[in-house]
Amino acid sequence: MGIEKMHPPQYWRNRAEEFRAKADNCEYPQTRETLRNIAKTYEDLAKRSERIRTVQDAAE
């Protein structure tokens, strides 16, 4: 089981938003970029979670 199955898509989107906010408030460019990359990873997890849930709903 992948981690994206453990939480609904909105959970991952909220985490992404949290890290984007942290990046926006960060004064160090390298850290800001890292935080944005983390936010992108959370967005990717949200998309994967959504696809998994869509497939599961179709199978029911």
C-alpha positions as CSV (number, residue, x, y, z in Angstrom):
1,M,0.0,0.0,0.0
2,G,1.3,3.4,-1.0
3,I,1.2,6.4,1.3
4,E,-1.3,8.1,-1.0
5,K,-3.9,5.5,0.0
6,M,-3.7,6.4,3.7
7,H,-5.3,9.8,3.4
8,P,-7.9,11.5,1.2
9,P,-6.7,13.9,-1.5
10,Q,-7.7,17.0,0.5
11,Y,-5.3,16.0,3.3
12,W,-2.4,16.1,0.8
13,R,-3.6,19.4,-0.7
14,N,-3.7,21.0,2.7
15,R,-0.2,19.8,3.4
16,A,0.9,21.3,0.1
17,E,-0.7,24.6,0.9
18,E,1.0,24.6,4.3
19,F,4.4,24.2,2.7
20,R,3.8,26.8,0.1
21,A,2.9,29.3,2.9
22,K,6.1,28.3,4.7
23,A,8.1,28.9,1.4
24,D,6.5,32.3,0.9
25,N,7.6,33.3,4.3
26,C,11.1,31.9,4.0
27,E,14.0,34.4,3.5
28,Y,16.6,31.8,2.4
29,P,16.3,31.0,-1.4
30,Q,17.6,27.4,-1.1
31,T,15.2,26.6,1.8
32,R,12.4,28.3,-0.1
33,E,13.0,26.1,-3.1
34,T,13.1,23.0,-1.0
35,L,9.8,23.9,0.6
36,R,8.2,24.4,-2.8
37,N,9.5,21.0,-3.9
38,I,7.9,19.4,-0.9
39,A,4.6,21.2,-1.7
40,K,4.8,19.8,-5.3
41,T,5.3,16.3,-3.9
42,Y,2.2,16.7,-1.7
43,E,0.2,17.9,-4.8
44,D,1.4,14.8,-6.7
45,L,0.3,12.6,-3.8
46,A,-3.1,14.3,-3.8
47,K,-3.5,13.6,-7.6
48,R,-2.4,10.0,-7.1
49,S,-4.8,9.6,-4.1
50,E,-7.6,11.0,-6.2
51,R,-6.9,8.6,-9.1
52,I,-6.8,5.6,-6.7
53,R,-10.1,6.6,-5.1
54,T,-11.7,7.0,-8.5
55,V,-10.6,3.6,-9.6
56,Q,-11.8,2.1,-6.3
57,D,-15.2,3.8,-6.7
58,A,-15.6,2.5,-10.2
59,A,-14.8,-1.0,-9.1
60,E,-17.6,-1.0,-6.5
